[in-house]
Amino acid sequence: MAKLDEIGDWLGSEFPRLVEQRGVPAAAIAVSAGDEVADAAAGVLNVATGVEATPDSVFQIGSITKVWTTSLAMQLATEGLLELDAPVRRYVPGFRVADAAATEAITVRQLMSHTAGFEGDLFTDTGRGDDCVEKYVATLGETEQLFPPGEMFSYNNAAFCVLGRVVEVLRGKPYDQCLRDHLATPLGLTHVATCADEAILHRAAVGHLAPEAPEGRPRPAPVWSLTRSNAPAGSALAMRPRDLVAFARMHLRDGVAPDGTRILSADAVKAMREQQVVLPPLGLMGTAWGLGWELFDWPGGPVIGHDGGTIGQSAFLRVVPGADVVIALLTNGGDPIGLHADVYGHLLRELAGVELPPLPVPPSDPAPVDGSRYVGTYASEVAELTVSQDDDGRIWLDQQPKGLFAELTEPERTELVRLDGDSLIPLAPTQGVHLPHVFVGDDGDGHAKYVHSGRATRRVR
């Protein structure tokens, strides 16, 4: 396998070329094998200003923050202050969702593993004060339950906001302060920002949206981050790749920082990697979920990690425990999925002997589909999805964004064809990717109860 100095040469020569080829305004990367780290950066942090990216530039890590939030909670569990299988209401008595039985039953473990079952893509702005997470949790009282707690996986941002509130209550201080006091500072991290006010003190990346014209260039996003109330789920945390790698290496060292400080117990580190729930075959996502960590069953693995996406910024973290390898890639627009495939496909193979599986693509000769199980309307707080079948037997998916996403994305209509079993896949890619839609469950009349694309969206008619 390649040594890190050889990888450093590749990062210096090939990484900038790939960043430009994929139309990514800027990207930064850090790679560690053992205790050695190599990093690189390319492009501009903001196309409007032309400020160049450096390895010390900070990018938002988005939902990778969820692994940090879980780590904060696992510290509390080690200290005997938190029981993972206890109901959330033991720690946050004011927590409630629309379903009274679910309110009493939802556990801390289910928050960590995306199995709590309530609607998760809620981005309610409750202000910028230190009480914003507390206020956010208080808004969940009318939130619908998609399925009974623990029944299945459905990615849930709101659950991690609730988990962040559990941390706040038990620590007696705001989430951002918990993150600094119990992770960033004891790890010795130097380029970490929990909000825009802190990010501006560093060389900070700005997110970019798709160009308005096909031949145009990415345009700076109109805002830097999502709301502070969603911070525990990943709305604002930013850092340089080297600091993200340092956090992941703490997990590889069984919870110990480079200076010998114990951040997590070895038992907590192990528990976070243990499978909690299996995922449908979703293509880009892992095969299962642990506590916080996404689990990938790849040839040469296992691999753990997490991805993150905010407004125009995308982040990728992959850890190969068996090879002692960590790779963190942070981007601010363009085609980050394509860049991810280019970079991780090469580095994982060379450093860890891991093969990155190809993303699913539509079959060249799709088989006819009886759409009667799939046809209908499915709805969430984010979008309304309507599946129909025309007289020629072609299946169509119409997506109507709702709420915040209606301001950032346009309605879409795409044709679906069968990939395998109850998995249908778009003929046309979105941002270069064909993401499967898996139809699961039964509504009692032979129709799918949910369409699953990472989130379980429930049939409404």
HUKAQUI-V713023 format. One record per pair of residues at least 24 apart in sequence whose C-alpha atoms are under 10 Angstrom apart, sorted by the first residue. I is the first residue (numbers start at 1). GAP is how many residues later the second one is. If there is no record, write none. Layout:
I:GAP, I:GAP
This chain:
1:347, 1:348, 1:349, 1:350, 1:351, 1:352, 2:345, 2:347, 2:348, 2:349, 2:350, 2:351, 3:30, 3:347, 3:348, 4:27, 4:28, 4:29, 4:30, 4:32, 4:33, 4:34, 4:346, 4:347, 5:31, 5:32, 5:33, 6:344, 6:345, 7:24, 7:25, 7:31, 7:32, 7:339, 7:340, 7:343, 7:344, 8:29, 8:30, 8:31, 8:32, 9:29, 10:30, 10:336, 10:337, 11:27, 11:28, 11:29, 11:30, 11:31, 11:332, 11:336, 12:27, 12:28, 12:29, 12:30, 14:329, 15:25, 15:26, 15:27, 15:324, 15:327, 15:328, 16:24, 16:25, 16:26, 16:27, 17:25, 17:26, 18:24, 18:320, 18:321, 18:322, 18:324, 18:325, 19:24, 19:312, 19:315, 19:316, 19:317, 19:319, 19:320, 19:321, 19:323, 19:324, 20:314, 20:315, 20:319, 21:313, 21:314, 21:317, 21:318, 22:311, 22:312, 22:313, 22:314, 22:315, 22:316, 22:317, 22:318, 22:320, 23:194, 23:195, 23:310, 23:311, 23:312, 23:313, 23:315, 23:316, 24:184, 24:193, 24:194, 24:307, 24:308, 24:309, 24:310, 24:311, 24:312, 24:314, 24:315, 25:25, 25:27, 25:28, 25:180, 25:181, 25:182, 25:183, 25:192, 25:193, 25:194, 25:195, 25:306, 25:307, 25:308, 25:309, 25:310, 25:311, 26:25, 26:26, 26:27, 26:28, 26:31, 26:33, 26:179, 26:180, 26:181, 26:182, 26:287, 26:304, 26:305, 26:306, 26:307, 26:308, 27:26, 27:27, 27:28, 27:30, 27:32, 27:178, 27:214, 27:286, 27:287, 27:288, 27:302, 27:303, 27:304, 27:305, 27:306, 27:309, 27:312, 28:25, 28:26, 28:27, 28:28, 28:29, 28:30, 28:31, 28:177, 28:212, 28:213, 28:214, 28:287, 28:300, 28:301, 28:302, 28:303, 28:304, 29:25, 29:26, 29:27, 29:211, 29:212, 29:213, 29:215, 29:216, 29:286, 29:287, 29:288, 29:298, 29:299, 29:300, 29:301, 29:302, 29:314, 30:25, 30:210, 30:211, 30:212, 30:213, 30:214, 30:215, 30:216, 30:287, 30:296, 30:297, 30:298, 30:299, 30:300, 31:210, 31:211, 31:214, 31:287, 31:294, 31:295, 31:296, 31:297, 31:298, 31:316, 31:320, 32:210, 32:213, 32:214, 32:216, 32:217, 32:287, 32:292, 32:293, 32:294, 32:295, 32:296, 32:319, 33:216, 33:287, 33:290, 33:291, 33:292, 33:293, 33:294, 33:318, 33:319, 34:215, 34:218, 34:219, 34:289, 34:290, 34:291, 34:292, 35:211, 35:214, 35:223, 35:289, 35:290, 36:289, 37:205, 37:208, 37:209, 37:288, 37:289, 37:290, 38:204, 38:289, 39:201, 39:202, 39:203, 39:288, 39:289, 39:290, 40:201, 40:202, 40:289, 41:200, 41:288, 41:289, 41:290, 42:289, 43:288, 43:289, 44:161, 44:162, 44:288, 45:158, 45:159, 45:160, 45:161, 45:162, 45:163, 45:175, 45:286, 45:287, 45:288, 46:158, 46:159, 46:160, 46:161, 46:162, 46:172, 46:173, 46:174, 46:175, 46:286, 47:159, 47:160, 47:161, 47:170, 47:171, 47:172, 47:173, 48:158, 48:171, 48:172, 49:171, 51:152, 51:153, 51:154, 52:151, 52:153, 53:150, 53:151, 53:152, 54:149, 54:150, 54:186, 55:148, 55:185, 55:186, 55:187, 56:134, 56:135, 56:146, 56:147, 56:148, 56:183, 56:184, 56:185, 56:186, 56:187, 57:134, 57:135, 57:142, 57:145, 57:146, 57:147, 57:148, 57:181, 57:182, 57:183, 57:184, 57:185, 57:273, 58:133, 58:134, 58:135, 58:141, 58:142, 58:143, 58:144, 58:145, 58:146, 58:147, 58:148, 58:179, 58:180, 58:181, 58:182, 58:183, 58:184, 58:185, 58:272, 58:273, 59:133, 59:134, 59:140, 59:143, 59:144, 59:145, 59:146, 59:147, 59:148, 59:177, 59:178, 59:179, 59:180, 59:181, 59:182, 59:254, 59:255, 59:256, 59:270, 59:271, 59:272, 59:273, 60:132, 60:133, 60:134, 60:135, 60:139, 60:144, 60:145, 60:146, 60:147, 60:164, 60:165, 60:174, 60:175, 60:176, 60:177, 60:178, 60:179, 60:180, 60:248, 60:249, 60:250, 60:251, 60:252, 60:253, 60:254, 60:255, 60:270, 60:271, 60:272, 61:173, 61:174, 61:175, 61:176, 61:177, 61:178, 61:179, 61:180, 61:183, 61:245, 61:246, 61:247, 61:248, 61:249, 61:252, 61:253, 61:254, 61:255, 61:256, 61:267, 61:268, 61:269, 61:270, 62:163, 62:164, 62:169, 62:170, 62:171, 62:172, 62:173, 62:174, 62:175, 62:176, 62:244, 62:245, 62:246, 62:247, 62:248, 62:249, 62:251, 62:252, 62:253, 62:254, 62:268, 63:94, 63:97, 63:168, 63:169, 63:170, 63:171, 63:172, 63:173, 63:174, 63:229, 63:243, 63:244, 63:245, 63:246, 63:247, 63:251, 63:252, 63:253, 64:169, 64:170, 64:173, 64:180, 64:228, 64:229, 64:230, 64:241, 64:242, 64:243, 64:244, 64:245, 64:251, 64:252, 64:253, 65:95, 65:114, 65:166, 65:167, 65:168, 65:169, 65:170, 65:171, 65:172, 65:173, 65:179, 65:227, 65:241, 65:242, 65:243, 66:46, 66:91, 66:94, 66:95, 66:97, 66:98, 66:165, 66:166, 66:167, 66:168, 66:225, 66:226, 66:227, 66:240, 66:241, 66:242, 67:45, 67:93, 67:165, 67:166, 67:167, 67:180, 67:181, 67:205, 67:224, 67:225, 67:226, 67:227, 67:238, 67:239, 68:96, 68:111, 68:115, 68:116, 68:164, 68:165, 68:166, 68:179, 68:180, 68:224, 68:225, 69:43, 69:91, 69:92, 69:94, 69:95, 69:98, 69:106, 69:109, 69:110, 69:114, 69:162, 69:163, 69:164, 69:165, 69:223, 70:38, 70:39, 70:41, 70:42, 70:43, 70:90, 70:93, 70:94, 70:97, 70:162, 70:202, 70:221, 70:222, 70:223, 71:108, 71:111, 71:112, 71:180, 71:184, 71:192, 71:193, 71:197, 71:198, 71:201, 71:220, 71:221, 72:91, 72:92, 72:94, 72:95, 72:96, 72:99, 72:103, 72:106, 72:107, 72:110, 72:111, 72:191, 72:192, 73:35, 73:39, 73:90, 73:91, 73:93, 73:94, 73:95, 73:97, 73:98, 73:195, 74:93, 74:190, 74:191, 74:193, 74:194, 74:195, 74:197, 74:198, 74:217, 75:92, 75:107, 75:108, 75:188, 75:189, 75:190, 75:193, 75:194, 76:90, 76:91, 76:94, 76:95, 76:188, 77:187, 77:188, 77:191, 78:186, 78:187, 78:188, 78:189, 78:190, 79:186, 81:89, 81:90, 82:26, 82:84, 82:85, 82:88, 83:24, 83:25, 83:26, 84:24, 84:25, 84:26, 84:27, 84:28, 85:24, 85:25, 86:24, 88:74, 88:75, 88:78, 89:77, 90:76, 91:72, 91:74, 91:75, 91:76, 91:77, 91:78, 91:79, 92:42, 92:45, 92:70, 92:71, 92:73, 92:74, 92:75, 92:76, 92:77, 92:78, 94:40, 94:43, 94:44, 94:46, 94:47, 95:39, 95:42, 95:43, 95:44, 95:45, 95:46, 95:67, 95:70, 95:71, 96:41, 96:42, 96:43, 96:44, 96:45, 96:46, 96:47, 97:40, 97:41, 97:42, 97:43, 97:44, 97:45, 97:46, 97:47, 97:48, 98:42, 98:43, 98:44, 98:45, 98:46, 98:47, 99:42, 99:43, 99:44, 99:45, 99:46, 99:47, 99:49, 100:41, 100:45, 101:47, 101:48, 102:43, 102:45, 102:46, 102:47, 103:38, 103:42, 103:46, 105:43, 105:44, 105:45, 106:42, 106:43, 106:44, 107:42, 107:43, 107:56, 108:51, 108:52, 108:54, 108:55, 108:58, 109:41, 109:54, 109:167, 109:181, 109:182, 109:183, 110:39, 110:40, 110:41, 110:42, 110:43, 110:49, 110:53, 110:166, 110:167, 110:181, 111:38, 111:39, 111:44, 111:45, 111:46, 111:47, 111:48, 111:49, 111:50, 111:51, 111:52, 111:180, 111:181, 112:44, 112:47, 112:48, 112:50, 112:51, 112:160, 112:164, 112:177, 112:178, 112:179, 112:180, 112:181, 113:37, 113:39, 113:40, 113:41, 113:42, 113:43, 113:46, 113:47, 113:159, 113:162, 113:163, 113:164, 113:175, 113:176, 113:177, 113:178, 113:179, 113:180, 113:181, 114:35, 114:36, 114:38, 114:39, 114:40, 114:41, 114:42, 114:43, 114:44, 114:45, 114:46, 114:162, 114:163, 114:175, 114:176, 114:177, 114:178, 114:341, 115:32, 115:33, 115:34, 115:35, 115:36, 115:37, 115:38, 115:39, 115:40, 115:41, 115:44, 115:161, 115:162, 115:174, 116:29, 116:30, 116:31, 116:32, 116:33, 116:34, 116:35, 116:36, 116:37, 116:38, 116:39, 116:40, 116:42, 116:43, 117:27, 117:28, 117:29, 117:30, 117:31, 117:32, 117:33, 117:34, 117:35, 117:36, 117:37, 117:38, 117:39, 117:42, 117:339, 118:25, 118:26, 118:27, 118:28, 118:29, 118:30, 118:31, 118:36, 118:37, 118:38, 118:40, 118:41, 118:338, 119:24, 119:25, 119:26, 119:27, 119:28, 119:35, 119:36, 119:37, 119:38, 119:39, 119:40, 119:261, 119:262, 119:263, 119:336, 119:337, 119:338, 119:339, 120:24, 120:25, 120:26, 120:34, 120:35, 120:36, 120:37, 120:38, 120:39, 120:40, 120:41, 120:260, 120:261, 120:262, 120:335, 120:336, 121:34, 121:35, 121:36, 121:37, 121:38, 121:259, 121:260, 121:261, 121:334, 122:34, 122:35, 122:36, 122:37, 122:39, 122:108, 122:258, 122:259, 122:260, 122:281, 122:282, 123:34, 123:35, 123:103, 123:104, 123:105, 123:106, 123:107, 123:112, 123:258, 123:259, 123:280, 123:281, 124:34, 124:102, 124:103, 124:104, 124:105, 124:106, 124:279, 124:280, 125:101, 125:102, 125:103, 125:104, 125:105, 126:101, 126:102, 126:103, 126:104, 127:100, 127:101, 127:102, 128:67, 128:99, 128:100, 128:101, 129:45, 129:99, 129:100, 130:43, 130:44, 130:45, 130:46, 130:47, 130:98, 130:99, 131:34, 131:37, 131:42, 131:43, 131:44, 131:98, 132:33, 132:42, 132:43, 132:95, 132:96, 132:97, 132:98, 132:99, 133:28, 133:29, 133:30, 133:31, 133:32, 133:35, 133:41, 133:42, 133:95, 133:96, 133:97, 133:98, 133:99, 134:27, 134:28, 134:30, 134:31, 134:32, 134:34, 134:35, 134:40, 134:41, 134:95, 135:30, 135:94, 136:25, 136:26, 136:29, 136:92, 136:93, 136:94, 137:24, 137:25, 137:26, 137:27, 137:28, 137:92, 137:93, 138:24, 143:238, 144:236, 144:237, 145:313, 146:234, 146:304, 146:310, 146:311, 146:312, 146:313, 147:309, 147:311, 150:126, 150:127, 151:126, 152:125, 152:126, 152:127, 152:128, 152:304, 153:123, 153:124, 153:125, 153:126, 153:127, 153:135, 153:136, 153:299, 153:301, 153:302, 153:303, 154:125, 154:126, 154:298, 154:299, 154:300, 154:301, 154:302, 154:303, 155:297, 155:298, 155:299, 155:300, 155:301, 156:77, 156:298, 156:299, 156:300, 157:73, 157:74, 157:75, 157:76, 157:77, 157:78, 158:71, 158:72, 158:74, 158:75, 159:73, 159:74, 160:70, 160:71, 160:72, 160:73, 160:74, 160:132, 161:68, 161:69, 161:70, 161:71, 161:72, 161:73, 162:68, 162:70, 162:71, 163:69, 163:70, 164:65, 164:66, 164:67, 164:68, 164:69, 165:67, 167:65, 175:54, 175:56, 175:57, 176:52, 176:55, 176:56, 176:61, 179:53, 179:58, 182:81, 182:82, 183:64, 183:74, 183:80, 183:81, 184:59, 184:60, 184:62, 184:63, 186:70, 186:71, 186:72, 186:73, 186:74, 186:75, 186:76, 186:77, 187:56, 187:59, 187:60, 187:63, 187:69, 187:70, 187:71, 187:72, 187:73, 187:74, 187:75, 187:76, 188:55, 188:58, 188:59, 188:69, 188:70, 188:71, 189:50, 189:51, 189:53, 189:54, 189:55, 189:57, 189:58, 190:49, 190:50, 190:52, 190:53, 191:47, 191:48, 191:49, 191:50, 191:51, 191:52, 191:53, 192:45, 192:46, 192:47, 192:48, 192:49, 192:51, 192:52, 193:43, 193:44, 193:45, 193:46, 193:47, 194:34, 194:37, 194:40, 194:41, 194:42, 194:43, 194:44, 194:45, 195:29, 195:30, 195:31, 195:32, 195:33, 195:36, 195:40, 195:41, 195:42, 195:43, 196:28, 196:29, 196:32, 196:40, 196:41, 196:42, 198:39, 198:40, 199:25, 199:37, 199:38, 199:39, 199:40, 202:37, 202:38, 203:36, 203:37, 204:34, 204:35, 204:36, 205:33, 205:34, 205:107, 205:108, 205:125, 205:126, 205:127, 206:105, 206:106, 206:107, 206:125, 206:126, 206:127, 207:102, 207:103, 207:104, 207:105, 207:106, 207:107, 207:124, 207:125, 207:126, 207:127, 208:103, 208:104, 208:105, 208:123, 208:124, 208:125, 208:126, 209:102, 209:103, 209:104, 209:123, 209:124, 209:125, 209:199, 209:200, 210:102, 210:123, 210:124, 210:125, 210:221, 211:123, 217:117, 218:94, 218:114, 218:115, 218:116, 219:93, 219:114, 219:115, 220:91, 220:92, 220:112, 220:113, 221:90, 221:91, 221:92, 221:111, 221:112, 221:187, 222:89, 222:90, 222:186, 223:88, 223:89, 224:86, 224:87, 224:88, 224:89, 225:85, 225:86, 225:87, 225:88, 226:84, 226:85, 233:75, 234:74, 234:75, 234:76, 235:73, 235:74, 235:75, 235:76, 236:74, 236:75, 238:92, 239:91, 240:88, 240:89, 240:90, 241:74, 241:75, 241:76, 241:86, 241:87, 241:88, 241:89, 242:85, 242:86, 242:87, 243:85, 244:73, 244:82, 244:83, 244:84, 244:85, 244:86, 245:72, 245:73, 245:74, 245:80, 245:81, 245:82, 245:83, 245:84, 246:80, 248:57, 248:69, 248:70, 248:71, 248:77, 248:78, 248:79, 248:80, 249:70, 249:72, 249:75, 249:76, 249:77, 251:68, 251:70, 252:67, 252:68, 252:69, 252:70, 252:72, 252:73, 252:74, 253:68, 253:71, 273:30, 273:31, 273:32, 279:173, 279:175, 280:143, 280:156, 280:157, 280:158, 280:159, 280:160, 280:172, 280:173, 280:174, 281:79, 281:139, 281:142, 281:154, 281:155, 281:156, 281:157, 281:171, 281:172, 281:173, 282:77, 282:78, 282:141, 282:143, 282:153, 282:154, 282:155, 282:156, 282:170, 282:171, 282:172, 283:74, 283:75, 283:76, 283:77, 283:78, 283:150, 283:151, 283:152, 283:153, 283:154, 283:170, 283:171, 284:53, 284:73, 284:74, 284:75, 284:76, 284:149, 284:150, 284:151, 284:152, 284:169, 284:170, 285:74, 285:150, 285:168, 285:169, 286:168, 294:24, 295:24, 296:24, 296:60, 297:59, 297:60, 298:56, 298:57, 298:58, 298:59, 299:50, 299:54, 299:55, 299:56, 299:57, 299:58, 300:48, 300:49, 300:52, 300:53, 300:54, 300:55, 300:56, 301:47, 301:51, 301:52, 301:53, 301:54, 301:55, 302:52, 303:45, 303:51, 311:97, 312:24, 314:26, 315:25, 316:24, 316:28, 317:27, 318:26, 318:30, 319:29, 319:33, 320:28, 320:31, 320:32, 320:33, 320:34, 321:31, 322:30, 323:25, 323:28, 323:29, 323:30, 323:31, 324:27, 324:28, 325:26, 325:27, 326:25, 326:26, 334:97, 335:96, 335:97, 335:98, 336:95, 336:96, 337:94, 337:95, 337:96, 338:93, 338:94, 338:95, 359:74, 359:75, 359:76, 359:77, 360:59, 360:65, 360:73, 360:74, 360:75, 360:76, 361:58, 361:64, 361:65, 361:66, 361:67, 361:68, 361:72, 361:73, 361:74, 361:75, 362:54, 362:55, 362:56, 362:57, 362:62, 362:63, 362:64, 362:65, 362:66, 362:67, 362:72, 362:73, 362:74, 363:54, 363:55, 363:56, 363:57, 363:62, 363:64, 364:63, 365:52, 365:53, 366:50, 366:51, 366:52, 366:53, 366:61, 367:50, 367:51, 367:52, 367:53, 368:24, 368:25, 368:26, 368:27, 368:49, 368:50, 369:24, 369:25, 369:26, 369:47, 369:48, 369:49, 369:55, 370:24, 370:25, 370:48, 371:24, 371:25, 371:47, 371:76, 372:74, 372:75, 372:76, 373:49, 373:66, 373:67, 373:69, 373:70, 373:72, 373:73, 373:74, 373:75, 373:76, 374:48, 374:50, 374:64, 374:65, 374:66, 374:72, 374:73, 374:74, 374:75, 374:76, 374:77, 374:85, 375:72, 375:73, 375:84, 375:86, 376:71, 376:72, 376:73, 376:83, 376:84, 376:85, 377:73, 377:74, 377:80, 377:81, 377:82, 377:83, 377:84, 378:70, 378:71, 378:72, 378:73, 378:78, 378:79, 378:80, 378:81, 378:82, 378:83, 379:71, 379:72, 379:77, 379:78, 379:79, 379:80, 379:81, 379:82, 380:75, 380:76, 380:77, 380:78, 380:79, 380:80, 381:24, 381:76, 382:24, 382:75, 383:28, 383:74, 384:27, 384:73, 384:74, 384:75, 384:76, 385:27, 385:28, 385:66, 385:72, 385:73, 385:74, 385:75, 386:27, 386:73, 386:75, 387:26, 387:27, 387:28, 387:29, 387:64, 388:27, 388:28, 389:26, 389:27, 395:29, 395:31, 396:30, 397:29, 397:40, 422:26, 422:29, 423:28, 423:29, 423:30, 424:27
